Structures are given as C-alpha cells and as structure tokens.
Amino acid sequence: MKRKLFIAMILVTCIIIGSLGQVNTQAADSEKDSSDSSILINVPYQYPIVPGTKEWADLDSMPEKIAVTHVDPEILRKMSTPALVETVVTYPLFICVHAYETLETGVREVSEYFKGIEELCNRTDAREAVLNYINDRCPGLAEMKSDEEISSALSTYMKAYDETGDREIFYIDNAVSLIDYFDYLKNKKQPVRFSEVYLSTPNGTPVKAIYGFTIWDHSTQTNATIRNNSFKASFPNAIELDSINPAYNCHSFAWHQQSLSNSYWIESSEATKYMTDGSYSPSTAAVGRKVTYKNSSGNLGHSGVVSAITDVVYVTSKWEYCGLFLHKLADCPYYANNPYITYWN
C-alpha cells in the first residue's frame, strides 16, 4: 500500500514543485548503456501530434493514432538512455499499458506497436535513468516517506492538477509505471486477489470471477484519476458513461451484468466459456449484441456491447478499472492488437 501512496505523492510533488530538468540517467537489467558507441541521439523524440490538440481529436481509430506516433526502432536504438526514457514516458499511447489485466500484459501489448519500452529494458542503466527522470522533476521526493505526509498532500495535489491540466503528471505516472515494471521483471510478483467466486453462463457452465475488488487492489484513487484522465485525453472522441469503478471489468460488463453496480471481475480465459458452451453464437452487428476483440491467435483481448450503428459501429465497454466508455469500434485501446471482431447473440 505504501508503494501506491508513494506513487501518488510523486505526482503531488511534481505539480507543487514544478521543477523541470534535463534528464541525466542510468539503471538496471540488460545489455546496453548510454556510453555505447552506437549512441548518436541525445534528445528525446518530439511527437508531431499529441493529445489535447485538435489534430489529435481528428484521429478516430487506434491505427491512425499508432501511425502518427510511430518511432522507428532504429532511432530508438541510437538514443541515449535519458533521451529514450523521455521518449517512452511521453509516448501519447502509453496509457494503453493500463488497459489490460496486468502491467506485464499491458507492456507486452503496447510493445507490439511501440518498441520504446522493449529497447529501454535492454539498457543496463534503465532503472536508474527512470528514477533520475522522476527525481529531476521532483527534488526532495526521497525524504517524503510517511503515510501522514503523503495523505495530507493528496488534496493539494488534486486541486493543483484541476487548475493546471498539465500533461507532465501523466509523464511522471508513466515513469513510475516503468519502475513498477522493472521491479516486476526482477521479482516476478503476482498481483494480490480478493475472494474468488463462481458465476455461470446461461447454459450453466461455472465461470470463476473475483468479487470485491477495491481501488486499492489496482492503484490509488489519485493514480486511477490520473489514468482515467489520460484515457480521455488519448481517446477524446470516446464518451465516458461512468467513471472509475474497480469492481468490474470489460468481460464482466459484457457477459455477466451491464450494470454500474456490477461487483465481479472476469478474466479473459473465463469469459471465453460464454462463447464455447453454446450460450452465445456468432452473429452480425446489432444493438445489444456482445462484441469481442481477438488477436491473430484467437485469444480474447476485450469485450463490449453494441450500443448504436450508423455508418460505423458504436460500442460500450469498460476500460480495465477505469471508466465505462461509448466509443467507435476501432477507437479504443484494445483494437490495435485485437482487430478480429466477432458479434455474439
């Protein structure tokens, strides 16, 4: 819990202190560092279009967003580690890392179309570089350790964020997520789960679910707010129907209960039972029908419900523990890696 509050305090300090500095970094875990003679680029990549601009709002599908934010892997390879860190944490679609059931899965999915995190993990100085990025912007953070200090600053942070709307807080949150990911790779810690229960498909097949998730099982309220805001910035044409809810996810919403009081979380492997036991059959797009997003291997990546059909299909779906959104079929964090669509009746 302390780590989550610590993350929140990182963001608090960033907004209050607002200290920006040039990254000068190093860290742990692979086979290259910024002294490598192949390093030629010492400045971060400048993305031509970013969330919050009209040009970004004109993009209404994941393929379009991926195309305009593409960074050639060779450019990434030639960057110094400080420049690479800043290129990664300012990546406009980094928020998609948090669209999946675990951080590991999210990094793997995003790395399919953005090679920055993968390249960063191959640097021996990666972890220290990310810490330096954070500390350059938040001097004195290391001294702020007690829960009391952190808790007392939360309200100040939220007020500062509301007044500034500065994207820098998203970047710091992304940097902290990278530290979490490096620690995961080192320790291979499994996420803590609450009570397991069993639901059932219409045909009576048992479906394992998790009951009683709270925001503390995923993040903190502050970080959840930051990430939900980042989703809305990266997908400005999606309409938020309901805000953060840690209790249920996309599969539970689509297959079990389309209610804001839903309290069950269903993993992808369990959600497939609704389709394989004959409870639902493949069909065509129609309002009220389920829609699945699968990858080229046939694995289920996301579920939703068809809400409207005009010249395109509109879907209502839950984005991990964050909000419930109405969006165009191809304008969501999951479509890039899961473009194989099936409708179910």
N, C-alpha and C positions, 0 to 999 in steps of 0.2 A: 504494500500500500504506500510505503514511503517513497518508492520509486515513482509512483504515479503522481503523488503530491509534488515530488521533486520536479517532475516534468512540468506540472502546472506553474511552479514557481519560476522555472526557466522563462516561461512566456511572460509572467508578471514582470520579472526584472527587465526583460527586453523592452517592453513597452515603456516602463517607467524611466529606465536609464537611457534608452535610445542610442546607445553608443555603437557606431558603425566603424569597422576597421577592416584593413586588408587582411585576408586570411593568410596565415603563415603556419603550416601544419605538418603533422606526421602521426602514424598509428599502427595497429597490429594485424597480422594474419595472412600473408601470402608471399608473392614473389616479385614485387617491383616497388621501388620508392621514387620520390621525386628527384633524386640525384641521378637517375638513369639517364644515360647519354642520348637516349631516343626522345627525351622530353624536349619539345620545341615550343609549346604553347603555355604561356604563363598567365593568361587571362581567361576568365570563365566565358562560356558561350552565351551570347546575347540572343534570347528567343525573339523572333521578329513579331510574334503576336502572343499576347498574354491575357489571362482572364481579367475582366474588368474593363476591357476595351470593346468598342463597337465591332471591330473586326473579329474578335473572339465570339461575340454574341451571334455573329452571322454564320458561325460554324454549327451545324446541327446534327453532326454524326461523329462517332469516335474515329472512323477512318480519316475524316477531314482534319480533326484535331491532332491525330498522330502524324499526319503528313506535314503540317505546318510547324510541328515541334521536333521534327526528326533531326538528330545529330549523328553525323557519320561516325561509325565506330572507330575509324582511323583517327579522326580528330580527338575523340575521347582518349584513345591510347596515347596520343602525343601530349596530352595535357599534364602539367604538374599536378600533384595531388591537391594542393589548395585550390587551383582552378577547377579541377574535377569535382571536388566537394561542392563548390558553389554552383557548378553546372547541374549537379544532381539535385541539390536541395531546392533549387529554383525551377526545376522541371515542372511545367504547368500541369502535367497529369500525374504528378507524384501522389496526389490524394487517392488515386486508384489503388495504391498499395493497401489502403484501409477498407477496400470494398469487399474483401474476402474473409473467410472464416478465421484464418491465422495470418500473422505477419509474414511468415515463411511463404505461404501460398500467394499472398499479395505481391511480394517481391518477385517471385517466380513468374507470375502472370504479367506484371508490368515489364519485366526484363525481356519478354518476348518481342516487345516493340521499342524498348529503350534500354540500351546496353550500358548506361552510365553506372548503375548500381553494381552490375557484374564486374565492370572494369575497376571500380573502386575497391571491391572485395579482393582484387588481385594485387593490391598495393600493401606493402608491409607497414606503411605509415598511415593507413586509412583511419583507424580508430582515433589516434591522436589528432589527426587532421580535422576530423569532425568535432572533437572536443574543443580544439582551438577555434574553430569557426563559431561555436557557441560562446566560448569564453571571451572572444574578441568583441562580441556584441553584448555580453552580459558580464562585465567585470565584477568580481566580488561574489559571484554566484556560489562558489565552493564553500564560502563561510555561512551561507544560509541553509542550515540543516534541520532545525527543529520544526516539528509539525505546527507549533504555535506561530512561528514566523510565517510559515507558508500559508496557513489558514487566514491569518489576519490580512494578508496581501491580496487574496483572491478577489475580493470585491473591488479593490482599487484597480486590479488588472482588467476586470470585465468592463469597468467604466472607461478606462483608457482605450481599450480595444474598440468599444462602441463609438468613441469620439474620433478615432483616427482611421479605422478600417485599413490599417497598414498591412500589406501583404508580408511584411517582414516576419510577422508572427507565424504565418504558415511555414515560412522557410525554417525558422527555429524548430517548429514542431517536426518538420521533416528530418532535420538533423538529429533530433532526439530519437526519432524512429529508427534512424540508421544505427545509432548506438545500441538500441534495443535489439536490432537485427544482428549486429556483430556479437553481442552477448549471447544471443540465441545460438549462433553458429558455434560459439565456444562451449556453451553449457548444455545445449540441446534440451532446454527446459520445456516441459509440456504445460499448456495452459490449464489453470485450475477450473474445474467444472463444479456446478451445483448438482442438485438431485436429478437423477435420471428417472424418467417415467416412460410409459408406453401409451401411445395413441394407436389408432387403427385406420386403415384405408376403408373406403366404402365397402369393399369386399371382405373386410375383416382381417387383413394382414397386419400384424403388430409393427408399429413404427416407433423406434426409440427416439426420444426427444429429451431436451434439457428444460427443466422447469425452474423458474425463479431467478433467472439472471438479473443482476442489477448493474448499474453503470460501472460499479467498482470491479466487476468481473471483466470489463473490457478496457476501461480507461478511467478518467476522472470526468466530472461534469464539465469542467473548463476545457479539457482537451477534446471531449466529444463535441462541444460547441464549436471549437476551432475547426475540427474536421468536417462537421456538418456545413459550416460556412464555406469551407474550401470546396466541398462538393458543389454547393450552389454557385460558387464563383466559376468553377470549371465547367459546369453544365447549366449555364444561365437560362436556357430555354426550357429546362425541366421545372415543373411546378411542385413545390413542396406542399403535400397534403397534410402531413403530420410530422412533427419534429422528432427529435431523438427519442428512441424507445429501445432500451437494451434487452427487453424480454423476448422479442421475436425477430425472426429474420425473413428473408425473401421466400424461402421454401415453405415455411410455416404459414406465412400470409397467403401464398397462392394455393396451397394444397389443403391446409388444415382449417384456417379460420381467417376470413377477411374482416377482421375487427381490430380496432385500436386497443382493445382490452386483451388481445391475444397474449398469452404468457408462455408460449412454447417456442423453443429454438430447435429446428430440424436440420441436421447436416445433409449434405448432398447425397451421400450414399444411402441414407434412409429415405429421402424424398423420392428416389427412383422407384420405390415399391409401389407408389401410386400409379405408375405407368406400366409396371411389369406384371402386376397381378390381375390386370383386366378391369380395374376400376375406371380407367380412362382410356380412350382410344385416340390415335392421331386423327386430326380433323383439319378444317380450314379456319382461317381467321374469322372470328365473330365476337361481338361484345359479350363478355362474361366468361369466355373460354380461357383456359390456362395457356401460358406460353412458356416454352423452355428455350434456354440458350445453351448450346453444347459446343464443345471443341471438336477438332477433327478426329479425335479418338473416340468420340461419342460420350465423353464424360460431361455430366451436368454441371454447368457453371453458375446458372442463375435461373430463377423462376419469377413469373409475374402473371398478371391478369389483363386481358384485353379490355380496355375501357372505352375506346372510340375508334372508328375507322373513317377516314376522309380520303385524301389522296395517299396518306400513309397510315400505318397502324400506331395507335397510342396505347401505351402500357402503363399500368400502375404496379410499382414494385418497391420493395423495401431494400435499402442500401445498407447492408450489414446492421450495426447497432444504431446507425444514424437515421435520417428521415425516411418517410414514405413519399415517393415521387411519382407524378404523372409525367411521362416523357415519350418522345418518339421512339419507336422500336430500336433504332440504331444509335440513339443518343443517350447512352448510359455507360457506366464504367466497364461493363461486362462484355459488350458487343465485340470489341477488338479481338479477344481471344476465344470468344464463343459465338461465332456468327451463324451457326447452324440452328435455324429456328424451326420449332415444331409447335403446332397448336393442338390442344387436347380438349376433348369433350366427354 
